C-alpha cells in the first residue's frame, strides 16, 4: 500500500503540503510581529488563524491519504462498468409540435447509430 504514496504525484503533494504547513507558521509569526508593534485586533486574529489553517490543512491531507490507502486500486481501470444504451422515448402526448420534433430527433439518432455500426 505504501508504494502508492510514493508515486511522483504523491511525492510532489507531500512536498507541497509540507511547504505550505511551514509557510502558515511563518505567516502567523509575521502577523504576530505586526500585532506586537501595534497592528491591532486584526493582526492578532491572523496570528492565531494562520497556524490553525496549517493544522486544518494537515488534517484534511491526512484524510486524503487515508482514503487513498483504503481505495481499491483497480476501481480506476477503464472498462469495468457495463453501459447499456437506452433508446430515447418519443413523447407523443401533449404538444403535437414537440412530438414531431422528438420523432425527428429519434430518426437522427437512428441514422447516427446505423452510420457508427457500419450499416
N, C-alpha and C positions, 0 to 999 in steps of 0.2 A: 504493500500500500504506500509506503513512504516514497518509492521512486516516482509516484505520481506527482508529488510535491516538489520534485527536483527537475522538472522539465524547464526549458528556458523561460516559458511564460510565467510559471510559478516562481522561479528564482527572481525574475525581474519584479514580480509582485511583492515578494518578500522584501527585496531591497527598497522598493518604493514605500512600503508600509513602515519600514524601519526609519527611513529618512524623514518621512512625514511625522512619525511619532516624536523623533528628536526635535524636529522643527517646531512642533507645538510647544515644547518646553522652552525653546529659545524665544519664541514669540510671547509666551507667558512671562518670561524673565524681562523681556523688553518692556512689556506693558507694566510690570511691577516697578521697574525703574522710573518709568514715566509717572506712575501713580505716586511714588515716593517723592518725586520732585514737584508735587502739587498738581498733578494731572486731573484729579477729580474722581468722582464715583464711576464714571465710565471706564477709566483706566483700571481701577480696582476690580471691576467686574470682569473685564477682559483678562486681567492677570489670573483670575480664577478659572475663567472659561477655557482658555487655550489648553491647559493640561487636561481638563475634562474632555475636550474634543479628542485629544490624543488617546485617552483611555477608552473613549467610546469607539474610536476607530479600531483600536486593538480588539475590543470586544466583538465587533461585527466581523472583523477579519478572522478571529478565532471561530466564529460561527461558520464562515465561508469555508475554512479549512476542514471543519468537522463535516460539513455537507459533502465536500469533495472526497474525504476519506470514506464516507459511508455510501457513496454513489456507486452504482453498478457501471463499470467501465464500458460494457457492451451496449448500454442504452443509447449511446450517441451514434451507433453504427447505422448507416442508411439501409433501407430495405427491410427493416424489422416489422413494419406495420403493413397490414393489408388494407389497401384503399379500394373501395368499391365505387364504381361510377353509378350515379343515380340520374336517370334521365329527368329532365325538367318537366314538371307538370304544367299542363296548359289550363289556364284559368278561363273557363267559358261562362262563368256566372257573372252577372252584373253588366259591366260596360262592354258592349259588342266591339267597340274600337280597341279596347285593351285586349280582348280575347283574340282579335285578328293580329294584333301586334305580337302577342305571345306565341301564336301559331307561326308567325313569320320567324321569330327567334328560334323556335324549335326546329324549323326547316333549315335555318342556317347552321344550327348545331349539328343536325344530322349530316349535312354536306361536309362540314368540317371533320366529323368523325370518319366518314367514308374516305375523305382525302388522306387522313392520317393513317388509316388502315391499309391504304394502297388499293382500295376497291375502285 
